[in-house]
Amino acid sequence: MSTNSTPVLITATGPDKPGVSSVLFAALTAHGVDVHDVEQVVIRGRLVLGVLVAVDSDPEALQEAVEQAMATVAMSVDVKIGDEIGTEPFAQGRQGSTHVLTLLGRPLTAQSIYAVAGKLASVHANIDAIRSIADYPVTGLEVELSVEKDTPESDAELRSILADFANRGGLDVSIQRSGLSRRAKRLVVFDVDSTLIQGEVIEMLAAHVGVEPQVREITEAAMRGEIDFNESLERRVALLEGLPETAMDEVADAIELTPGARTTIRTLKRLGYQCGVVSGGFMRIIDRLVDDLGLDFAAANELEVVDGKLTGRVVGEIVDRPGKARALNRFADEFGIPVQQCVAVGDGANDIDMLSAAGMGIAFNAKPALREVADAALSYPYLDAILFMLGVTRTEVEAADAADGLALVRP
């Protein structure tokens, strides 16, 4: 760019229609400008198009030409020249954002966005760009941020000030570093009970022998982290002694997936992710899920069966809290994927080690003990909200489904 060039910022607004960009750039071409930045967004049929250019001579003539051109397509236009644009050096250009903030709500209110924006301003975090990523089953926004001092301490500060929103409910917030690492995730592991599926399998088995209340009480204490998982598993499985093994097939038939589970797995598989489950539940039942969803790997406990009946014991290595983390590392190693490129999703205290080990840990409708260590927390009962945390938009999901001949189903 010549040292005598003058910066000109052009912002056109109006109804979105074919030909707007071509009309504007025809006018710019006639004046021989250099283009330094372009941004366009369409919201409910309304177009906002911004172009930053440099012109060597007569910027006022350029302004007049642009205004006349935009009038032919019924667009309003605002033109700023030179110092009107701002004091930032023109040659500096756009700087890369340091963080990506994801906001999910049902609904996502103006008040909540205002509150988040205020918190960001208090730590001098600048909002660079905002885009819509979802309108169903939750409303989602992705916000690109820049912080004054990009340090590990700034990461911690951002997470700290935003954590309160998730704790108060009504708004799910995730803050991640920008850059390649965010887009490099390649393996996702899900807990099963109350995460990939609704309810707890062991409680469904217990209902067959009338001990569901006792089992649920032990389960809830374990999920809250009040008792050791191994002890809780042994106590619960002991209550199933004498149950016919056919009950496991009946429970497998009765399992209901969490809303959005199929969409989530289907979309991740399209993107090339390895997807699987690591569960404190039982392999015979989980095998059905593996086949149904086309999962790539699974780890779970084995119930001992003798003469067609459960003995009330577990055989082999127990998949407990540390066992889940070991399984995650094992599967990552088998697929040749660094654990920092893995995502773990769970809901209970026995998922803490697994979520802590993964590059990104997502607490799904989780107990407080897990939310405290997770990188992101989802409080709405829709598993496909995980996709939005990973930067996949609802529009992209539905377009891929349509291309595969899958009908769009919304309430």
ABEGO torsion letter per residue (X at the ends): XBAABBBBBBBBBEBBBBGAAAAAAAAAAAAGBBBABBBBBBBGGBBBBBBBBBBABGAAAAAAAAAAAAAAAGBBBBBBBEAAAEABBAAAEBBBBABBBBBBBOBBBAAAAAAAAAAAAAAGBBBABBBBABAOABBBBBBBBBBABBBAAAAAAAAAAAAAAAAAEGBBBBBBBBEAAAAABABBBBBABGBABBEBAAAAAAAAAGAAAAAAAAAAAAAAGABBAAAAAAAAAAAABGBBAAAAAAAAAABBBBBGAAAAAAAAAAAGBBBBBBBABBAAAAAAAAAAAGBABBBBBBBBBBGGBBAGBBBEBBBBAAAAAAAAAAAAAAAGBBAAABBBBBABAAAAAAAAABABBBBBGBBAAAAAABABBBABABAAAAAAAAGBBAAAAAAAAAAAGBBBBBX
